[in-house]
Amino acid sequence: MDSEPGTLSITFSQYRDWLSNPVHDLASAIEEASKQSQIRPLERRKDAWSIACMTRGAIQRRLLGHSDNLAAVDSESLLGFMWASLAV
């Protein structure tokens, strides 16, 4: 997983492998919620990956010190954006 000693980096392929099960579960939840008309019809796998990437980006931003907000504020903002895109 490390490209060289002292640094942590992963390839895109490793990233996809690492997140494949959670994204699959999220895609299934999106499909079920869509069938029950709780959210609008979506491209479940594409949108599950989009949510995973946005979440990763928010975490990375915090870890790199690019956010002065409390974690709860960043989480609320991200969840609000996601919900607005999913809502019926």
N, C-alpha and C positions, 0 to 999 in steps of 0.2 A: 504494500500500500504506500510506503514511503518511497519517494523517488530518489532521495539521497539522505544520508544521515543528518539528523537535526531538523528536517523539514517534513511536514505532513502534507501530502498531496495525493489525490486520487485521480484516476483517469475517468473519462465520461462513462466508459464501459463498466468500471468498478462502481461508479455512482449509480448507474442504472440497475446493476445486479443487487446492490445493497438496498435499494428502495423498491425493488420489483414486488415483493410481497405486500408491503404497506400500500403501495399504489394500487395493486390489484384489489385489495380490500376496500380502499376508498372508491375505486371505480364501481365495485359491486354495490356499495352503499349509495352512490350517485344513481345508478341504474334503478335500484329499488325505490328510492325517494322520487325519482322521475315517474316510475310506474304508478305510484300512489298520488301523483300530482302535487307532491310537497314542494318540488322544484320544477323549473321548466325543463323540457327535453334537452339533453346535452350530448356531446360526443364524450362519453364517459371516460375512456382511457386518456384521451387528449386532455380533458379538463382535470382529471386526477393528477396527471403529470404536471400540469400548470400549477395546481395548488401545491404540489410537493416542491416545485422549483421556487415559487414565491415564498414558501415557508423557509426553505433553505436560505434564500437570499436575506430574509429578515433576521434569521439566526446569525448568519455570517456578518451582517451589518453590525449587530450588537457585539459579537465577539471581537471584531476589528475596532470597536470603539467609535463607530460612526453614528451612534444614536445617543442623544442625551436624555431621551425619554425613559420613564420607568418601563420595565418589561410589560407590565399590564397595559400601558398605553399603546405600545407597539403591537401587542397581541390584539387588542380591541380594534385598532385601525386595520390590521390585516384581516381579521375575521369579518369586520364590517364590509370591507371591499369584496371579500369572497362571497359573503351572503348576498350582497347587492347583485353580484353577477349570476348567482344561482336562483334567486327568488323568481317566483311565478309572475 
